[in-house]
Amino acid sequence: MAQYNAYKSYNIEQFEPRVVTNSNAAPKMKPAPQKRPQLEILKKPRMTAKAFLEESQTGAKQARKIFIISALVLAFMFVVIYSRVQLDEINREISSIEKSITLAQSDTIKLDNQLSSMVSINKVEEYAANVLGMVKVQDYQVVYVDLSADDSVVVANGKQAQKTDVINETDK
């Protein structure tokens, strides 16, 4: 290679193939001839009808296998997606029910507070005094009945009847 080399520090000629000869003289550096690959045209022999039928059957079997596997994969993906959608709908329903429960609980607390404020003893006493005109009972107004004595009945004309007389008259 006797070409102009702008970069003399790189000696690429060392990596070229060399032809070795047995002589006393120093071997000359010649590049090895490069062989070009020869293209060969291969002719495929014609298939017989039986071989063609067997090959088409194996191809059909493989196509069926691929179709069945892809159908199963698609069905599995559909089932997974459908179950996720159902799960999402159930979660939304649970969330809305929990919100309504929380709202009902807060309403219950509010109504309990209103009821306790309306039915408190102070409110009842105030209503009885102001609206109905009632007053609290005083000690002198209390009458005690002594039921430890024998029972007796006073008849309208002032006679006292005994318990036995009342029982006999009711039997008649």
C-alpha positions in Angstrom: 0.0 0.0 0.0 1.8 2.9 -1.3 -0.9 5.5 -0.6 -0.5 8.8 1.0 -1.1 8.5 4.7 -1.9 11.7 6.5 -1.4 10.0 9.8 2.0 8.4 9.7 1.9 7.4 13.3 -0.6 4.7 12.4 1.0 1.8 10.5 -2.0 -0.3 9.3 0.1 -2.3 6.9 1.2 -4.5 9.8 -2.2 -6.1 10.0 -2.5 -7.0 6.3 -2.1 -10.7 5.5 1.4 -11.8 4.3 2.6 -14.4 1.9 5.5 -16.4 3.2 8.1 -17.9 0.7 11.0 -20.1 1.5 14.0 -18.2 0.2 16.9 -16.4 1.6 15.7 -13.1 0.5 13.4 -11.1 2.7 9.8 -11.9 2.1 7.8 -9.4 0.2 4.7 -8.2 1.7 1.8 -8.9 -0.6 -1.8 -8.9 0.3 -3.6 -12.2 0.2 -6.1 -12.5 -2.6 -9.5 -12.1 -1.3 -12.1 -14.6 -2.4 -15.5 -13.5 -3.2 -18.2 -15.7 -2.0 -19.9 -17.6 -4.8 -23.7 -17.5 -4.8 -25.3 -20.8 -5.3 -28.8 -21.1 -6.4 -30.5 -24.0 -4.7 -33.5 -25.4 -6.3 -36.0 -27.0 -4.0 -37.4 -30.2 -5.4 -41.1 -30.2 -6.1 -43.2 -31.5 -3.3 -45.3 -34.5 -3.8 -49.0 -34.2 -3.1 -48.6 -36.3 0.1 -45.8 -34.1 1.4 -47.8 -31.0 0.5 -50.8 -32.4 2.4 -48.7 -33.3 5.5 -47.1 -29.9 5.5 -50.4 -28.1 5.2 -51.9 -30.2 8.0 -49.0 -29.4 10.3 -49.4 -25.8 9.4 -53.1 -25.9 10.2 -52.4 -27.7 13.5 -50.0 -24.9 14.5 -52.4 -22.2 13.4 -55.2 -23.9 15.5 -52.8 -24.1 18.5 -51.9 -20.4 18.2 -55.6 -19.4 17.8 -56.6 -21.5 20.8 -53.8 -20.1 23.0 -54.5 -16.5 21.9 -58.3 -17.0 22.5 -57.5 -18.4 26.0 -55.2 -15.4 26.8 -57.8 -13.0 25.6 -60.5 -14.7 27.6 -58.3 -14.6 30.7 -57.6 -10.9 30.2 -61.3 -10.3 29.8 -62.1 -12.1 33.0 -59.4 -10.2 34.9 -60.7 -6.8 33.5 -64.3 -7.7 34.2 -63.5 -8.8 37.8 -61.6 -5.5 38.4 -64.6 -3.5 37.1 -67.0 -5.4 39.4 -64.6 -4.9 42.3 -64.5 -1.2 41.5 -68.3 -0.9 41.4 -68.7 -2.8 44.7 -66.1 -0.5 46.3 -67.9 2.6 45.1 -71.2 1.2 46.5 -69.6 0.4 49.8 -68.2 3.9 49.9 -71.5 5.5 49.3 -73.2 3.4 51.9 -70.5 4.3 54.4 -71.1 8.0 53.7 -74.9 7.6 54.2 -74.2 5.7 57.5 -72.0 8.5 58.7 -74.6 11.1 57.7 -77.3 9.2 59.5 -75.2 8.9 62.6 -74.6 12.6 62.6 -78.3 13.3 62.2 -79.1 10.9 65.0 -76.7 12.7 67.3 -78.2 16.0 66.3 -81.7 14.8 66.9 -80.8 13.2 70.3 -79.3 16.6 71.4 -82.5 18.4 70.3 -84.7 15.9 72.1 -82.7 16.0 75.3 -82.9 19.8 75.2 -86.6 19.7 74.6 -87.4 17.1 77.3 -85.1 18.2 80.0 -86.7 18.7 83.5 -86.1 22.4 83.4 -87.9 22.8 80.1 -90.9 20.7 81.4 -91.1 22.7 84.7 -90.9 26.0 82.7 -93.6 24.9 80.3 -95.9 23.7 83.2 -95.4 27.0 85.1 -95.7 29.4 82.2 -98.1 27.8 79.8 -100.3 25.6 82.0 -100.2 27.9 85.0 -99.1 25.1 87.4 -97.1 25.6 90.6 -94.9 23.3 92.6 -96.6 21.5 95.5 -95.9 22.9 99.0 -95.5 20.8 102.1 -98.7 22.0 103.7 -100.7 20.8 100.7 -99.6 17.1 101.1 -102.1 14.8 102.8 -101.0 11.4 104.1 -103.5 8.6 104.3 -103.1 6.0 107.1 -104.1 2.6 105.9 -102.9 0.6 108.9 -106.4 0.7 110.7 -109.2 -1.8 110.1 -111.3 -1.2 107.0 -114.8 0.2 107.5 -117.5 1.4 105.2 -119.6 4.5 105.9 -123.1 4.4 104.5 -124.9 7.5 103.3 -127.3 7.7 106.3 -124.3 7.8 108.8 -124.3 4.1 109.8 -121.1 2.2 109.8 -121.2 -1.2 108.2 -118.8 -4.0 108.9 -116.8 -5.8 106.3 -118.9 -8.9 106.8 -122.2 -7.0 106.2 -120.9 -5.6 102.9 -119.8 -9.0 101.8 -123.2 -10.6 102.7 -125.2 -7.9 100.8 -123.1 -8.3 97.7 -123.7 -12.0 97.6 -127.5 -11.5 97.3 
